[in-house]
Amino acid sequence: MKIGRRIVTGNGPDGRSHVILMDEAETNGRFFSVWRTHGMPVPLQRPETVAALPPAPLAASHGTAFTLVEIPPVPAEIDPEALERAFAEAFARGGMADMRGDTDRHPGMHVTPTLDYIIVLKGELTLLLGSEAVELRPLDIVIQRATDHAWVNTGAEPAILGAVVLDARGSRPE
């Protein structure tokens, strides 16, 4: 996934704002961890960079994560067993194997213990839920509240989502 620069601001000893981190965002896969925080309130006195952290779409306990996610198109000719293996491996690589839900509807179905603010930045895809499907296009926004879901790209181009993920362990949606 090709993305631009990451620019982080802060205050200097003189109290004036300035750039404390600017880098070319590098990604080596389908997830790019832009920024993560650990705990609330967020300490703003020191920069916390995620450059050395492995890709992780979930927030730390009591924390947040800002992640970009690329959803590739599903090849039309792929057989169901191969698709199941691909999703199982992808969830395992992301440390989310135990979050897979009922995969009868789709092998990408999963539930995360998070509240997610998601915006479609590029492409078109389908949000599959347990009882319905919603077609999404650029600039659509989804508030994902710890429900069983899958992102399905049946188009020809990769889709890109921006997600702010908030830890919601121990809570349940209404």
C-alpha positions as CSV (number, residue, x, y, z in Angstrom):
1,M,0.0,0.0,0.0
2,K,1.5,3.4,-1.0
3,I,0.9,6.2,1.5
4,G,2.3,9.6,2.1
5,R,4.2,11.2,5.0
6,R,3.4,10.9,8.7
7,I,3.7,14.3,10.4
8,V,3.5,14.5,14.2
9,T,3.3,17.9,16.0
10,G,4.3,18.8,19.5
11,N,5.4,21.7,21.7
12,G,9.0,22.6,22.3
13,P,10.6,23.8,25.5
14,D,9.7,27.4,24.5
15,G,6.0,26.4,24.3
16,R,5.8,26.9,20.5
17,S,4.4,24.2,18.3
18,H,6.6,22.4,15.8
19,V,7.1,19.1,14.0
20,I,8.5,16.4,16.2
21,L,8.4,13.6,13.7
22,M,8.1,13.5,10.0
23,D,8.8,10.4,8.0
24,E,7.9,8.7,4.8
25,A,5.4,6.1,5.8
26,E,6.6,2.7,4.9
27,T,4.3,-0.4,4.8
28,N,5.2,-3.9,4.2
29,G,1.8,-5.4,4.0
30,R,-2.0,-4.7,4.2
31,F,-1.9,-3.0,7.6
32,F,-0.1,0.2,8.4
33,S,-0.1,1.3,12.1
34,V,0.0,5.0,11.8
35,W,-0.1,5.8,15.6
36,R,-0.9,4.0,18.8
37,T,-1.5,5.2,22.4
38,H,-1.5,3.2,25.6
39,G,-3.9,4.4,28.3
40,M,-6.1,7.4,28.8
41,P,-5.6,10.3,29.1
42,V,-3.0,10.3,26.4
43,P,0.4,11.7,27.5
44,L,1.2,14.5,25.1
45,Q,4.6,15.5,26.7
46,R,6.6,12.8,24.9
47,P,6.4,11.5,21.4
48,E,5.3,7.8,21.1
49,T,6.3,6.6,17.7
50,V,5.0,3.3,16.2
51,A,7.7,3.0,13.5
52,A,9.3,0.0,15.2
53,L,6.0,-1.7,16.1
54,P,4.7,-4.6,14.1
55,P,1.4,-4.0,12.2
56,A,-1.4,-4.4,14.6
57,P,-5.0,-3.3,13.8
58,L,-6.2,-3.4,17.4
59,A,-5.8,-0.9,20.2
60,A,-3.8,-1.7,23.3
61,S,-5.7,-2.1,26.5
62,H,-7.2,1.3,27.3
63,G,-5.6,2.7,24.2
64,T,-6.2,3.7,20.6
65,A,-4.8,2.8,17.2
66,F,-4.9,4.7,14.0
67,T,-4.5,2.2,11.2
68,L,-4.7,2.1,7.4
69,V,-6.0,-1.2,6.0
70,E,-5.8,-2.4,2.4
71,I,-8.6,-4.9,1.4
72,P,-7.5,-6.7,-1.8
73,P,-10.1,-7.9,-4.4
74,V,-11.2,-11.5,-3.9
75,P,-10.1,-13.5,-7.0
76,A,-13.3,-14.7,-8.8
77,E,-11.7,-18.1,-9.5
78,I,-10.6,-18.9,-5.9
79,D,-12.1,-22.0,-4.4
80,P,-13.8,-21.8,-1.0
81,E,-11.2,-23.9,0.8
82,A,-8.4,-21.8,-0.5
83,L,-10.3,-18.6,0.6
84,E,-10.8,-20.1,4.0
85,R,-7.1,-20.9,4.4
86,A,-6.1,-17.4,3.2
87,F,-8.3,-15.8,5.8
88,A,-7.3,-18.1,8.6
89,E,-3.6,-17.4,7.8
90,A,-4.2,-13.6,7.6
91,F,-6.0,-13.5,11.0
92,A,-3.3,-15.6,12.6
93,R,-0.6,-13.3,11.2
94,G,-2.4,-10.3,12.7
95,G,-2.8,-12.0,16.1
96,M,-6.6,-12.1,15.6
97,A,-7.2,-15.8,15.1
98,D,-9.4,-16.0,18.2
99,M,-11.6,-13.2,16.9
100,R,-13.0,-15.1,13.9
101,G,-16.7,-15.5,14.3
102,D,-19.2,-17.7,12.5
103,T,-17.5,-18.1,9.1
104,D,-20.5,-19.8,7.5
105,R,-21.5,-16.6,5.8
106,H,-17.9,-15.6,4.8
107,P,-14.5,-16.7,5.9
108,G,-13.6,-13.1,6.9
109,M,-16.3,-12.8,9.5
110,H,-14.8,-11.6,12.9
111,V,-15.5,-9.6,16.0
112,T,-13.0,-7.3,17.6
113,P,-13.3,-6.0,21.2
114,T,-13.2,-2.4,19.9
115,L,-15.2,0.6,18.8
116,D,-13.9,1.6,15.4
117,Y,-14.4,4.8,13.4
118,I,-13.8,3.7,9.8
119,I,-13.8,5.7,6.6
120,V,-13.5,4.3,3.1
121,L,-10.6,6.2,1.4
122,K,-10.4,4.3,-1.8
123,G,-12.3,1.6,-3.7
124,E,-15.7,0.0,-3.2
125,L,-16.5,-2.9,-1.0
126,T,-19.2,-4.7,1.0
127,L,-19.6,-4.7,4.7
128,L,-21.1,-8.1,5.6
129,L,-23.0,-8.3,8.9
130,G,-24.7,-11.2,10.4
131,S,-28.1,-10.4,8.9
132,E,-27.4,-7.9,6.0
133,A,-24.8,-6.5,3.6
134,V,-24.0,-2.8,3.0
135,E,-22.3,-1.5,-0.2
136,L,-19.6,1.0,0.6
137,R,-17.9,3.6,-1.5
138,P,-15.3,6.3,-0.9
139,L,-16.0,8.7,2.0
140,D,-18.6,6.4,3.5
141,I,-18.1,6.1,7.3
142,V,-18.8,3.1,9.4
143,I,-19.0,3.1,13.2
144,Q,-18.2,-0.5,14.0
145,R,-19.3,-1.5,17.5
146,A,-17.9,-4.9,18.3
147,T,-20.2,-6.8,15.9
148,D,-19.5,-9.8,13.7
149,H,-18.5,-8.5,10.3
150,A,-16.4,-9.0,7.2
151,W,-15.0,-6.6,4.6
152,V,-15.4,-8.0,1.1
153,N,-13.9,-6.5,-2.0
154,T,-15.5,-7.9,-5.1
155,G,-14.1,-5.1,-7.3
156,A,-11.0,-5.1,-9.5
157,E,-8.9,-2.7,-7.4
158,P,-7.8,-2.7,-3.7
159,A,-9.9,-0.7,-1.3
160,I,-8.3,1.3,1.5
161,L,-9.9,2.0,4.9
162,G,-8.7,4.5,7.5
163,A,-9.6,3.3,11.0
164,V,-9.4,4.8,14.5
165,V,-9.7,1.9,16.9
166,L,-10.7,2.4,20.5
167,D,-10.3,-0.4,23.1
168,A,-13.7,-1.6,24.3
169,R,-12.8,-4.7,26.2
170,G,-15.4,-5.6,28.8
171,S,-18.2,-3.5,27.1
172,R,-21.0,-4.7,24.9
173,P,-22.9,-2.8,22.3
174,E,-26.5,-1.8,23.1
